[in-house]
Amino acid sequence: MTQETRAFQAEVQQVLNLVIHSLYSNKEIFLRELISNASDALDKLRFEAISQPELLAGDPALKIEIETDETAKTLTIRDNGIGMGFDEVVENIGTIARSGTRKFLESLSGDARKDAQLIGQFGVGFYSAFIVADKVTLTTRRAGADASEGVRWESDGKGEYQVDAIEHAPRGTEIVLHLKPEEAEFLASWRLRSLINKFSEHIAFPIRMRGVAEEEGKQAEFETVNQASALWVRPKSELKDEDYQGFFKHLTHGDGEALTYTHNRVEGSQSYVTLLYVPAKAPFDLFGAQRDERHGLKLYVKRVFIMDAAEQLLPSYLRFVRGVVDSDDLPLNVSRELLQDHKLTQQIRAAVIKRTLDMLEKLAQDDAEKYAKFYEEYGQVLKEGLTEDFANRERIAKLLRFASTSTTGPAPTVSLADYLARLRPNQTAIYYITAESHLAARHSPHLEQFAGKGVEVLLASDRIDEWALSYVHEFDGKPFVSVAKGDVDLAAIDDLPGANKPESVELPEGLADRVKSALGDKVKAVRGSSRLRDSAAVLVVDKHELSLHTQRLLKQAGQAAGAGAPNLELNPSHPLTLRLQNETDEQRFGDLARLVFEQAVLSEGGQLEDPSGFVRRLNTLMFG
């Protein structure tokens, strides 16, 4: 086959430009990325060789080798792993075959450190070679393929690449970086060794470099420069925080650190090791529909890599956890389908959940500041566990945090235990409100009665809140009650001294019927309100109906809310109520009733069906 010249996919060229220019200040990560890719290739070969041992023919010792040539100014990284065929080279390097490409590019911020993390998460680490090289030559042959099926790929990273089929005897992949003149530091053996020690000490395969030749004119032998053992099987007493953090960076292909981690070994009827991390920053696609292959837990069996993203071992609400599970008892030929049904899977899954929740509880107890960072990144995902994991619902509820009427600002800092410690005498429930935003919740008219009695209300403004809280009927014996639904009886709780207490909750005779007639089917009923102290009106749904906030979310999603009209509660003491009572002109009465109703809609964070009509009625009533 003659050499082909092809253009990079447009998105690849964008990524190349971003990698080369955005990450230059952190250029040494290229070595970590290329070594990690080589390690992945060795893992894949070792797995495939379980059923096809002939793939290792003649070269069973899996390894990574690094060499330099000071004369040619090249740095070479080679592995004897799975290798690639022609089509794989074109697909994996010439294109980015992922639906999230556009979202990834839009997520880049221009901040080199943050973008380094994103680039690793997205799996385009190969392109980091162009940070230090003005030309990259890749030669590869897939394990099991004939020597005539080798592939050579070359590019200067400026828009095009050349690819052709070649004769190539060695199995695996060799990458030659033709270094830019200013990057000669990466030809120095001591510099490369220090970077391997910093970034790749935890790689489970030997990383080999040439030592010093014992005799002049004789080529030095290769020697292993890393531990070359799986970090998770080493005793915890031997490992330091930097060891764990270094391995985390390898797992995530990023530059950020883990917020917390836990390392555990189970021995007995079954034996396995878990090493679990919580990244300090959430991935850009945390709420994406597809699970990325670099996300979740890597599954090993007896130190042999089996699969990425073993979702059977990790529930969806803990999908932010990264790490390794290594079992001594699962079969080496286990597939995703077999894993789903294997009797050991549920035991390991339960252990992973327990260890993760233990880790989060310890973080919350020992370091409130770090836990606040965790909750800012993952609080919404954790709440999904209330709907998914009945067995651990109480433990998850203890980990929840809320803003409340007793705190300032929108930060969710109040635990349910904190809330219960502040209950007012005779208070029998945990009260909460859901709303479009924190400010809409904090300024809701529904809170006026609670403020007058000094009763704390949890302010829930995440989109998931009402759905998630509907699965938690009580906590420590106290039921959850929405302040915006049904009748809320606080008569047993004393008002605070000086509170603005309404004289009566009864409307003047006949007013409720007049307002209901004017509003028609916009409201189910009109009644006096015990909730209100300062506002004129508020909308209330029945106890078992969806809140108006949730009805709006469903409508925005194109789903029928399936709820009836709300009830309109009026404040008997408010001047607008008195003006309604005294209005004899039915046209003006109707306009005024509509105006009061629309004010209540706006105070709920809702949208008016006829905004211009609202403005017209307001101007008419203000100016005649």
C-alpha positions, 0 to 999 in steps of 0.5 A: 500500500502506498503512503496516504496523507489524510487531514485530521478530523476538525475536532482533532485539530482543535484539540491539538491546538488546545493541547499544544498551546494551553498545556505548555506550562505543564508540558511534562505530563506528556510522558505520563500520558504516553506511559499510561497509554502503553500500560493500558495496551499491556493490560489489554494484551494480558487480558486477551492472552487469557483465552488466546495465549498464542498472542504472547508468542515469543515475547511473554515478558510485558514491559515498557521501554524508554530510549533517547538518541541525543544525536537524532534528538528523539525520545522513544517510548515502546511497549509490547502490548496489544498494538493496533491495526491500520483501521484502529490507528486511523480511528484512534488517532485521526479521529475522535469517535465520541459523541461528547467531543463538542461538549468537551471542547466547550468545557475547556476554560483556558486555565492550563491546570483545569484543562489538563484534567479535562483532556485526561478525562476525555482520553486524548492524552496521545496528543500531548506528545506535540507539546514537546515534539515537532514531529511524532512517528508511531509504528505498531502491529497488532498482537496476532497479526502477520508481520506484513500488517504493521502500520506507520503513522507520522505527523507534525500536528499541523493538520495532516498525517501520513499513514501506510502499511509496513513490514513490522515484526515486533508486536506492540507500539513504538512512539518516536518523539522528534523533540523541538530544539528547546525541549532537549531537557527530555533527552537527559536520563536523570530528567526522565527518571525523575518524571517516571518516579513522580508520575509513573512509579505505580505502573504495574509493568516494568518501565525500563531504561538503559543504565550506564555501560560498564565498558566503553563502546558497549551498549548499556543494558536495560534496567527497571526504573519503577516498582513494577507492582500493582500499588493496591496490593502493596501494604498500606504501611508502605504507602504514602499520600503521594503514592496514592495521589500519583496512582489517582492521576494515572487512573484519571489521566489528570493533574488534579488530586483526590479529595479523599480515598480508602484502601481496603483488603478483604480476606476470608470466604472471598478475597479482594482489594478495593482502592476507592477515590473521590476526585476533588473536581467533578468530570465535565460529563458527570450528568452525561447519558453515556458512561465514559470508559475512563470513569468508574472502577477498573476491575482486575482478577488476580492482578489481571486487568479485566475491564474499565467502568465495571458499572455492576460494582458501582451504583449510578449515584456513586458514579463519581468514585474512581478506583480499582477492585481486584478479586482473587475469586472471580473467573479470569474470563468474566464478561460484563454479562457474566459479572451481572449474574455472578454471585460474588458481584453483589457482595463486592458491590455491597462492600464498595457502597459501604466503603464509600459511605464510610469514607464520606461519613469520615470526611464529613466528621473530620473535615467540614471544609473538605466535605463542603467541597465534596458536596458542592461537586457531587451533592446532586448526584448523591441525592439520587441514592435516596431514590435508588438505594433503599438499604442505605437511604438513612446513611445517605440522608445523614450525608445530605446538606441544605441551606436553610432559613437559619443560615446566610447565603446559598451554601448547603451546610445544614445536616438533618442532625443539625436541623433536629438539634434546633427544633422548637418546642412542640415541633413535630416535623422537618419542614422544607420548601422547593423552589427554582432558585435559592432566592426564590426559596428564601423569599417565598411567602410560604415562610412567613408563618415559620419566621414568626414562630422561629421554625427553621425551614430547609431551602431546597433549590436543586432540580432533583430535590422534590423528587429525591425528598419524596423518597425520604418520608422521615428522619430520626422519627420526624416526618418531612413536610413541605411548607407549600402543600396542604394545611400546615398546623403550627398552632402548638408552637408559640410565636416569637415575641413581637411577631406580626401575628394575624388577627384572623384567618377568616376572609370577609363573608362572600369574598372567597366566592367572588374571587373564585368566580373572577378567576374561574378554573385558574384556582381550585378554591379560595380561602383565608391563610394562616401562612401569611403575615406580610404578603397578600396571597400565596398558591398552595397545592394539596398535600399529595400533589406535585409542587408548582415548582415540579409541575413547571419542571415537568412542563419544561421537559415536555411532560404533562404534570397531571395536577389540578389547579392550585388553591389561592390563599389570601391574607385577611389583614392585607390592604389588597384583601381589604380593597378587594372586599370594598370594590363594587365595580365588577370589572375592576374587581376582576382585574384586581383579583387577577392581579393578586393571583398573578402576584402569587404566581410570580412569588412562586417563581412561575411565569405568567401566561399573559405578561402584557395583560398583567402590566396593563391591569397594574397600570390601570389600577395604579393610575385609573 
